[in-house]
């Protein structure tokens, strides 16, 4: 029988393996997944850490008067926190003009 923390460890390692495969895959080039350069790492991490905290604060301020905008601010907080996590933990940078596009959407014309 697998204990709960063993299962969590397995899921973490499995997800990490998938992320590393995505980075090394040709699909990653198209989606703009890149290794975070040492020269930009601190600036990237500081920006996304500050941005997610700022978005959370805005979401809390908007919650009662404008709940729909609060949800949007929470979405941006989640997005910046995900970028911060991937940069800090896995040294991954995700950047693209089409980053918010869904699968099947046409890319922006340059």
Buried (B, 14 or more C-beta within 10 A) or exposed (E): EEEEEEEEEEEEEEEEEEBEEEBEEEEBEEBEBBEBEEEEBEEBBEBBBEBBBBBBEBBEEBBEEEEEBBEBBBEBBEBBBEBBBBBBEBBBBBEBEEEEEEEEEEEEEE
